[in-house]
Every structure is written in structure tokens, then in C-alpha cells.
Amino acid sequence: MRFGLFLFLSYTAIQGVAQQTNLIPNPGFETIIGQPERWFYTGSDFNLVFSHWKSPTAASPDVYHDLIPVPAYWKEKGFYQLRPKEGKSMVGITLFGCNLGKLHCREYISVPLRDSLVIGQQYHLSFWLAPMITGVQLKHIHVAFDSENNQVIDDRLLELKPLYQLDIDYHTGWQKLTLQFHAETEARYLTIGNFKNDQDTPIDLSRQENQQPFGYYYLDEVILRKVPPILEREPIETYDSLTLNSRAAIEIRNIYFDFDESTLLPGSYQELNKLLVLLQASLDMHIRITGHTDQIGSASYNQLLSVKRAQAVSDFLVRHYIHPDRLEVKGYGFDQPVAANTDETGRQKNRRVVFEIIK
């Protein structure tokens, strides 16, 4: 009976995802508004083609469409050896090859979402990916969700946060990559590419005789949908100025961990954004984050757990561009209780994470 119920719930969840609106505009790259004057040599060439998808750097992704012919020189190197997964259009990006002399060895595609992410909401992302047959094959590709439209004037390696890593299988055709995640912030932009340098990028070392010295991949059909249950958007609150000026320890309320664990649960993200907004608005502010536990377990165990939980809060802030030098982490175990540990009510009050403004 439980097994049947699980199948029913899973099927219902899948149906719910399929019925949600795709937050990616022009997901199959089919709507073209212009044509480049030449093959794609700079990011500005790519940016002429779509109204939403853009190159965030000076490096240029490529667009494959019947209306945009591929020069013979590039076809001879192996470009455009397969058709789009769906429709008449797809894009291609270089993900590897800086150390081997590849021009524009890091290319990215970025798109504004139809609606910003809802903090704590679970999402399902998928897209189709296929390697250039004669190119180097990679083990991973990355996606980043960001609140800002990041644009740089050169072809540098981007450093966007937070990053999610998707595994790539080694084969020569289309494969569907999927990711489920809970939104940590109200991000508005999705960027796809390789955010690591060549030295830190795992590749397939079994080289072909005619293999090109770079990794190049085609992408098509990008989909991002909410996974039920659907959460209402909540406004991000601010801290009271009188409370901040007191320099007292301020409890970060509604922070959730599994029992005996230090991994933040999605229900914590709303409150953590309150602290994130404070630090983003006060660029010279430094804080101390301290963890506290109840008295169940040994002193050494609770000391370590309190540090890990405070560190989890610090890691969240660093993932969203708060410099680690502005954050100090400490754990006090059960040495500083605020209530008696004789019942669950008191123990729950003692299990807390607080911060203090130290500069």
C-alpha cells in the first residue's frame, strides 16, 4: 500500500511540474529577431539574434538555424554535425580549451526569467545537451542563478553564485540534463556554461585521432518550472535600526536543520535573506555568527555541531557574494543557555544561531 501511494504521489508531482509555466523565454531558441553580419566572432554578434538570450561576456556563443549559414571553414572542423533536438534552432558554446589555445575558450548563455525565483520554492530545470563529435568531452556543466544581469567587456571566466553542477554522460548524441533545487534568493537570471578553469575541469582523456583541442556543446529546449507545492512570495523583512544599534546578539529566527545535522533546510532561506539584505546594504559591516545547542549529548559533540551550524549560515552568505573576511564564526555548544534544558521548550530555545555586529 505504501509503495502504491508513493507511485501516486510521484506521478502527481511530475504532473504538477509539467503543468507549471516555463519561466524561460524562447526556450528552444526558435524566435529570431535579427541576423549577424558575419559568423559569431564576438558576444555582440550573438546578441543581435535574440531578444532575451544574451552572451554575458565578449566571447560569442553560436546560433544554428536554417537562416544562418555556417561557414565552410567551421563545418570542416566539425561544427553543425547534428540537427537541433526540436524545431529549427539551437545554440553552441565552447566549454574547454583555454590551455590549448582556443580563442573564446569559455562561452556562456544567459537569460532573464519570466518571473524571479520564490525563496524556498522547489524548481525543476532541464535542457538538452550534445557534444561536438570531434571535440573534447566534459564530465560536468554548470548553471548559475543570479539577481543581477552580469555583463563584462572581455571573454573572462565568469564567477557567478550560487552554482549548480550537472553531470554529463560520455556519448555523441543528445542527452537530457535535469536539476531540482530550492531557490535561495529571488534570482532573476539564469546562466549556463563552465565556471571552472581548464585545470579543474574533468574531461574524457581517451582522445580520438581527429579530435579538436577544445570542448564544444550544443544546447536546446531549456525549461524551468516550479515543483508543487507552490509557495506564496513573502516580502523580505528588514532589521529594526534600534535593535542593530544596540550591538546585542540578534537571534536569526526560523533557521531549520535536520536533527543532529548542520545542513540548512529550505525553510531557512527567507530569514537568511533578511540578513543578506542587511549586509548588502551595509558594505562596511562585519558580523560574528555564533551557534548554540541544547544539552543533549557530550560537550565535545555539541561544540562541533554549534560551529558547523554557524558555518552553514556563513557559507550561505558567501554563496551570495558576501566576502568571508566580513564574517566570523564561533560555536559555544551548550555553554550559554538562554533557558533551562529540563524540557523540550527550553531545549528548543537553546538551539539557536545568532549574530553580533562587530564592526
C-alpha positions, -999 to +999 in steps of 0.1 A: +000+000+000+028+024+009+046+016-024+014+023-044+009+056-025+045+066-033+040+060-070+007+080-069+024+110-052+054+108-075+032+108-106+011+137-092+043+157-086+055+150-121+021+161-135+023+193-114+057+202-128+046+196-163+016+219-158+036+248-144+046+277-167+081+276-182+100+305-167+125+305-196+115+328-226+122+314-260+133+281-245+141+264-279+158+295-294+132+295-322+123+332-321+150+351-340+148+389-343+179+395-363+209+381-381+246+387-375+265+404-403+291+377-400+296+343-383+297+346-345+331+362-336+321+383-306+293+384-280+277+413-297+272+391-328+252+366-307+232+393-290+218+405-323+199+373-328+176+370-297+156+395-276+162+375-244+192+352-246+225+370-245+262+364-241+273+379-208+309+382-220+327+392-252+331+356-261+305+345-287+281+315-285+269+303-319+234+301-333+224+273-356+194+280-378+185+274-415+186+312-419+221+315-406+246+296-428+277+280-411+309+289-430+327+260-447+358+266-425+339+258-394+320+229-409+353+213-417+362+214-381+331+195-371+306+222-363+269+216-370+272+178-374+237+173-359+203+189-361+185+207-333+168+185-308+135+202-315+125+228-341+149+246-364+173+263-340+198+256-313+229+273-298+265+261-293+291+271-267+328+264-260+334+250-225+370+239-225+403+246-243+420+277-228+453+259-221+453+245-257+450+279-274+413+280-282+400+315-289+370+323-267+375+291-247+347+300-223+313+309-236+281+313-217+244+319-225+223+340-201+185+347-200+162+368-178+135+346-161+098+354-168+095+358-130+121+360-102+125+329-081+104+325-050+126+319-019+123+283-006+103+272-037+115+239-053+122+242-091+129+217-119+154+227-145+161+207-177+178+212-210+191+190-239+229+189-245+250+172-271+288+174-277+305+183-310+316+148-320+352+157-327+356+178-295+368+171-260+340+157-238+334+171-203+320+154-172+301+185-159+284+216-170+272+244-146+242+267-142+240+298-120+210+318-108+218+354-101+199+386-091+220+408-115+224+409-152+262+403-153+279+417-183+317+420-188+336+435-217+361+407-222+360+369-225+369+361-189+360+331-168+328+341-150+324+339-113+287+337-106+270+323-075+254+301-065+265+274-089+248+240-096+267+212-113+251+188-137+267+155-147+273+148-184+274+112-198+300+104-225+283+098-258+278+115-291+240+123-292+215+144-274+210+138-236+186+155-212+201+170-181+179+178-151+183+195-118+159+200-088+168+227-063+152+251-038+156+288-045+179+305-020+172+341-033+149+359-056+173+354-085+162+368-119+188+355-144+200+320-155+234+315-169+247+282-184+284+273-190+316+261-174+326+282-145+359+264-137+393+268-153+408+240-175+429+225-147+398+220-126+376+207-154+373+169-156+374+156-192+374+123-211+411+115-216+405+089-244+414+111-274+404+105-310+429+109-338+409+138-353+398+153-320+398+191-317+417+206-287+386+221-272+352+211-258+321+224-276+285+216-268+250+222-284+220+232-263+183+231-269+150+232-251+157+249-217+128+245-192+125+258-157+093+251-137+081+252-102+076+219-084+044+217-063+035+226-036+036+262-049+047+288-023+034+323-020+061+350-023+069+366+010+084+401+014+119+402+028+118+419+061+144+443+075+160+445+109+149+473+132+175+500+134+172+503+172+179+466+175+210+469+153+224+499+172+222+481+205+250+459+193+234+430+212+233+394+199+204+391+175+189+357+170+184+346+134+149+332+138+133+304+117+166+287+109+160+250+104+183+219+104+175+183+105+180+166+139+217+164+147+226+179+112+242+211+101+227+214+066+203+243+062+167+233+052+149+254+026+126+269+052+156+288+065+163+308+033+136+335+039+152+345+072+187+343+058+178+367+030+169+392+057+205+391+070+218+390+034+200+422+026+214+439+057+250+430+047+244+441+011+231+475+022+260+480+048+291+472+029+315+480+058+296+459+083+313+428+099+294+403+120+301+374+142+279+343+137+276+320+167+259+287+171+244+273+203+229+238+212+209+222+239+224+199+265+217+165+249+249+147+240+285+153+250+301+187+253+326+180+225+299+168+202+277+199+208+307+222+205+314+208+170+277+209+160+273+245+171+303+255+149+290+236+119+256+253+121+271+287+124+294+279+095+264+268+074+249+304+078+283+319+069+285+296+038+251+308+026+262+344+028+294+337+010+275+319-018+258+352-024+288+375-026+294+384+010+332+384+014+343+359+040+365+385+057+333+402+069+322+371+087+335+355+119+322+321+130+321+307+166+304+279+184+296+277+221+279+243+223+256+243+253+278+267+274+255+297+270+218+286+275+190+311+275+165+287+291+165+255+312+174+223+294+149+203+315+121+202+289+117+204+251+105+240+252+137+252+269+159+230+248+144+244+216+152+280+228+188+269+234+192+255+199+198+288+180+221+308+157+227+344+165+248+372+150+265+403+165+277+434+147+315+437+155+323+465+131 
